[in-house]
Amino acid sequence: MNLSLRIGAGAFAFAIGASAFALTVPFTEDFDTDAANWRDAPGASTLDWFGAGGVDNGPYASGVFNFVNTQDEDTPILLRGQAGFNSSGGAFVGDWIDGGVTELSFFLRHDVGAPIDLFVRLATPGNFPAALAFIFTPTPSDEWTQISIPIDPSNPQFVSFSGSNFNTVFSNIGNIQIGAIVDGSLAGLDQEFRFDLDRVSIVPGPGGVALLALAGVAGMRRRR
């Protein structure tokens, strides 16, 4: 079975019912006061929260993962921001196409001791279908690394849409899931590693920014 199918099959076990939220664009989750209901690998516990040590020494969220039950080329989810958990108050949940979202980015740090391959799974609130994006450059250990994914159907990072298509997935985003592709050095290793997360952001393109500015001016005029 290829990696995209294995990721889809593994993540589908955590399907969450759809909920109504309001997409907020632009939005950045800084984890200022807590972990904002982002959760760990199994989705059972909220991530740990630290008040300092993040990007620019600010706060950040963090989870642990043990590779003891993994095999080579397994694709475990490490960090979860999902509609069913009310992660970030649902600010990421909604129609990313109509919302003008052009990029998802975040900062990640881990202590595996060597670069690792990551992927991001962006799914509907029901957790299927999903867009699967590979991070082509391995993420180094022990330093904050910014990871960016252009939200564009021509982006070669998108290797699967679960048999669906770009428009179907991105018109109804509910779950952001960050995972790793296990290699032989990690498979079966009985050791906990930390995966730290900061500044999860969605931004509009230049046209979207202009529209948001016009909407703000119109709103001020109406209030006056």
NORJONOR-V34765 format. One record per residue. N is the residue number from 1. RES is the residue in one small letter. BURIAL is b if it has 16 or more other C-alpha atoms within 10 Angstrom, else e. D_FIRST is the distance of its C-alpha to the first C-alpha in whole Angstrom. Layout:
BEGIN
N|RES|BURIAL|D_FIRST / N|RES|BURIAL|D_FIRST
END
This chain:
BEGIN
1|m|e|0 / 2|n|e|4 / 3|l|e|7 / 4|s|b|8 / 5|l|e|6 / 6|r|e|7 / 7|i|b|10 / 8|g|b|11 / 9|a|e|10 / 10|g|e|12 / 11|a|b|15 / 12|f|b|16 / 13|a|e|17 / 14|f|e|20 / 15|a|b|21 / 16|i|b|25 / 17|g|e|27 / 18|a|b|29 / 19|s|e|32 / 20|a|e|35 / 21|f|e|35 / 22|a|e|37 / 23|l|b|35 / 24|t|b|37 / 25|v|b|37 / 26|p|b|37 / 27|f|b|36 / 28|t|b|36 / 29|e|b|35 / 30|d|b|37 / 31|f|b|37 / 32|d|b|41 / 33|t|e|42 / 34|d|b|39 / 35|a|b|35 / 36|a|b|35 / 37|n|b|33 / 38|w|b|30 / 39|r|b|28 / 40|d|b|26 / 41|a|b|22 / 42|p|e|22 / 43|g|b|25 / 44|a|e|28 / 45|s|e|30 / 46|t|b|31 / 47|l|b|31 / 48|d|b|34 / 49|w|b|36 / 50|f|b|39 / 51|g|e|42 / 52|a|e|42 / 53|g|e|40 / 54|g|b|37 / 55|v|b|38 / 56|d|e|41 / 57|n|e|42 / 58|g|e|41 / 59|p|b|39 / 60|y|b|36 / 61|a|b|33 / 62|s|b|31 / 63|g|b|28 / 64|v|b|27 / 65|f|b|24 / 66|n|b|23 / 67|f|b|20 / 68|v|e|21 / 69|n|e|19 / 70|t|b|16 / 71|q|b|13 / 72|d|e|13 / 73|e|b|10 / 74|d|b|11 / 75|t|b|12 / 76|p|b|15 / 77|i|b|18 / 78|l|b|21 / 79|l|b|24 / 80|r|b|24 / 81|g|b|27 / 82|q|b|26 / 83|a|b|29 / 84|g|b|29 / 85|f|b|30 / 86|n|b|33 / 87|s|b|31 / 88|s|b|34 / 89|g|b|36 / 90|g|b|33 / 91|a|b|34 / 92|f|b|31 / 93|v|b|30 / 94|g|b|31 / 95|d|b|31 / 96|w|b|30 / 97|i|b|31 / 98|d|e|35 / 99|g|b|35 / 100|g|b|35 / 101|v|b|32 / 102|t|b|31 / 103|e|b|30 / 104|l|b|28 / 105|s|b|29 / 106|f|b|29 / 107|f|b|30 / 108|l|b|28 / 109|r|b|29 / 110|h|b|28 / 111|d|e|29 / 112|v|b|26 / 113|g|e|28 / 114|a|e|26 / 115|p|e|24 / 116|i|b|21 / 117|d|b|18 / 118|l|b|18 / 119|f|b|17 / 120|v|b|19 / 121|r|b|18 / 122|l|b|21 / 123|a|b|21 / 124|t|b|23 / 125|p|b|25 / 126|g|b|23 / 127|n|b|20 / 128|f|b|19 / 129|p|b|18 / 130|a|b|18 / 131|a|b|18 / 132|l|b|15 / 133|a|b|18 / 134|f|b|17 / 135|i|b|20 / 136|f|e|20 / 137|t|e|23 / 138|p|e|22 / 139|t|b|25 / 140|p|b|27 / 141|s|b|29 / 142|d|b|32 / 143|e|e|33 / 144|w|b|32 / 145|t|b|30 / 146|q|b|30 / 147|i|b|27 / 148|s|e|27 / 149|i|b|25 / 150|p|b|27 / 151|i|b|27 / 152|d|b|27 / 153|p|e|24 / 154|s|e|25 / 155|n|e|23 / 156|p|e|21 / 157|q|b|19 / 158|f|b|18 / 159|v|e|14 / 160|s|b|14 / 161|f|b|16 / 162|s|b|14 / 163|g|e|15 / 164|s|e|18 / 165|n|e|21 / 166|f|b|23 / 167|n|e|26 / 168|t|b|24 / 169|v|b|23 / 170|f|b|25 / 171|s|b|28 / 172|n|b|27 / 173|i|b|26 / 174|g|b|26 / 175|n|b|24 / 176|i|b|23 / 177|q|b|21 / 178|i|b|20 / 179|g|b|18 / 180|a|b|17 / 181|i|b|14 / 182|v|b|15 / 183|d|b|16 / 184|g|e|17 / 185|s|e|21 / 186|l|b|20 / 187|a|b|17 / 188|g|b|20 / 189|l|e|23 / 190|d|e|25 / 191|q|e|27 / 192|e|e|27 / 193|f|e|27 / 194|r|b|28 / 195|f|b|27 / 196|d|b|30 / 197|l|b|30 / 198|d|b|33 / 199|r|b|34 / 200|v|b|31 / 201|s|b|32 / 202|i|b|32 / 203|v|b|35 / 204|p|b|36 / 205|g|e|37 / 206|p|e|40 / 207|g|e|41 / 208|g|b|40 / 209|v|e|42 / 210|a|e|45 / 211|l|e|44 / 212|l|b|44 / 213|a|e|47 / 214|l|e|49 / 215|a|e|48 / 216|g|e|49 / 217|v|e|53 / 218|a|e|53 / 219|g|e|52 / 220|m|e|55 / 221|r|e|57 / 222|r|e|57 / 223|r|e|58 / 224|r|e|61
END
